[in-house]
Amino acid sequence: MRCGAGRRQDLLNGGALLVLTIGPLLIAFAIDAAIGDPPEGSFAERWYPPVVLGRAALWAERRIGRDDPRREAMAGGGLWFGLVAAGVAIALALTLLLGPSALALLRGGARDTTGVLTGTAAVTLLAAAYLIVTTLWLKSLFAVRGLVRFCARPLDLPLETMRIQVARVVNRPTSDLPRGLLCSALLESAAENTTDSVVGPLLAFAVLGLPGAVGYRTINTLDALLGHPDRYWRYVGAVAARVDTWVNLLPDALAGGMLQLAAGRRGSRPQIRVFQPGVRVPRTIRSISGVLRVRLEKEGVYVVGEGWEFPTPERVRTALGLVERASVLCLFLSVAIVGGLVYFGWSFFL
């Protein structure tokens, strides 16, 4: 009898861990597929965690003097560290406060940490609080539907309107770009964001839970806000740009492989020319260029797929389909990682 009871308890323990680890991942992905991100300009978007982070970062950045490169770099590094540490600390505190109690209660209706609530009521309250907070925050850290819609929106517009809309997607001048270079910019953005907006945060959550996903996305967002090469940002954003490059090495390689896997082929190896020293072309851009055999170019910076034609709107839509399929592959991989880690005893600080 004890042996049977022990097996049942093991199953209960494992089931509770899986609910609290895989559950938020699956629910957040379903929410993204069904709803996506909050509408632009809405109250929900104004208080979306990445938007709040952006406001805080730019508010603090405006108070940094621009009179000495060394002081700029130190102040920018301090700003970067403070925001990353704050986000991770809040996520970790929520996980540690809600997670263990919910896990203990799901395992058998044990008394919660306050000693007040027991049984079914406590299970419902604490487990629901943990799942809701984790799921909604995790959903804000990645975007598949929003990425695809944002990159597809300008494709069928007149050229002048397309230039204006593409300028909202990419960080480059678009006022005189022909349609081929505009399509290239959209495709490059979709490829890069497969790493930043999908693969990176999902895999960070799979390995390190909500604190890991928050840390990754904060690093990525601060690079997008501060990590620019021009004189105004160069020193303030130096730490943000450098750390983001290091952190994204593995996610970028995995995302590039997933795009190839989504296409069902490795593709050709594109010819690459780089015009600025120190520029690294992301693996995702190289992969999608080789799979679709299209030329991707950022004028004065790099050319990938030299000798091939620029992408058409139809090719961009094909690429966006690959991004969607790669995102599903990443979800499967993340679930498998979580399941494997739970099996070996790792449970996101629970």
Secondary structure, DSSP 4 states (H G I P E B T S, - for coil): -HHHHHHHHHHHHHHHHHHHHHHHHHHHHHHHHHT-SPPTTSHHHHT-HHHHHHHHHHHHHTTS--S-HHHHHHHHHHHHHHHHHHHHHHHHHHHHHHHHHHHHHHHH----TTSS--HHHHHHHHHHHHHHHHHHHHHHT--SHHHHHHHHTTTTS-HHHHHHHHHTTSSS--TT--HHHHHHHHHHHHHHHHIIIIIHHHHHHHHHHHHHHHHHHHHHHHHHHH---SHHHHTTTHHHHHHHHHHTHHHHHHHHHHHHHHHTS------EEE-STT----HHHHHHHHHHT--EEETTTEEESTTSPPPPHHHHHHHHHHHHHHHHHHHHHHHHHHHHHHHTT--TT-
